[in-house]
Amino acid sequence: MINEDFYKKLKNKIQSNFEEGGSHAFDHVERVYNLAIKIGKKEKADLDVLKAASLLHDIARLKEDNNEVNCHAEHGAIMAEKI
């Protein structure tokens, strides 16, 4: 299991990739993160996978919204791999 400090650092590192306000601001990611943990515990899922995936799932959304990329999911996978 990865320690919680890793996730705190990851949150800090990725926050600049999100819009301020709106439906896909960083607070959306935090809600997804908290919900994933809650469900994951009940389902006995791999919480490390859920935590990382929930934090990174919209990492390229702002780029898509700004027409810098066509698909935030595909570009987000590339960005996540580099982190």
C-alpha positions in Angstrom: 0.0 0.0 0.0 1.3 3.4 -0.9 1.5 5.9 2.0 -0.9 8.9 2.2 2.0 11.4 1.7 2.3 10.2 -1.9 -1.3 11.1 -2.6 -1.0 14.5 -0.9 2.1 15.3 -3.1 0.2 14.0 -6.2 -2.7 16.3 -5.4 -0.4 19.3 -5.1 1.4 18.4 -8.3 -1.7 18.1 -10.5 -3.9 21.0 -9.2 -2.6 23.4 -11.8 -4.1 21.2 -14.5 -7.6 22.1 -13.5 -9.9 25.1 -14.1 -10.8 27.4 -11.2 -14.5 26.9 -10.6 -16.9 25.1 -12.9 -17.9 21.5 -13.0 -14.4 20.2 -13.6 -12.4 22.2 -11.0 -10.2 20.4 -8.6 -13.1 20.0 -6.1 -14.7 17.7 -8.6 -11.6 15.5 -8.5 -11.7 15.5 -4.7 -15.3 14.4 -4.7 -14.5 11.6 -7.1 -11.5 10.6 -4.9 -13.5 10.5 -1.7 -16.4 8.6 -3.3 -14.0 6.1 -4.9 -12.4 5.4 -1.5 -15.8 4.9 0.1 -17.0 2.5 -2.6 -13.6 0.8 -2.9 -13.5 -0.1 0.8 -17.0 -1.7 0.6 -16.1 -3.6 -2.5 -12.6 -4.5 -1.2 -11.0 -2.9 -4.3 -7.3 -2.0 -4.7 -7.4 1.4 -3.1 -4.1 2.5 -4.5 -5.4 2.0 -8.0 -8.6 3.8 -7.2 -6.9 6.7 -5.5 -4.4 7.3 -8.4 -7.1 6.8 -11.1 -9.6 9.2 -9.4 -7.0 11.9 -9.0 -5.8 11.6 -12.6 -9.0 10.9 -14.4 -9.6 14.5 -15.6 -6.0 15.7 -15.7 -6.3 16.8 -19.3 -9.9 18.1 -19.2 -8.8 21.8 -19.2 -6.6 21.1 -22.3 -9.7 19.7 -24.1 -11.8 22.6 -22.9 -9.2 25.0 -24.4 -9.1 23.0 -27.7 -5.5 22.1 -27.1 -6.3 18.3 -27.4 -9.2 16.4 -29.0 -9.7 13.8 -26.2 -8.9 14.5 -22.6 -9.0 10.8 -21.8 -6.3 9.8 -24.3 -4.1 12.8 -23.5 -4.7 12.4 -19.8 -3.3 8.9 -20.0 -0.1 10.3 -21.6 0.2 13.0 -19.0 -0.4 10.5 -16.1 2.3 8.2 -17.4 4.8 11.0 -17.2 4.0 11.8 -13.5 
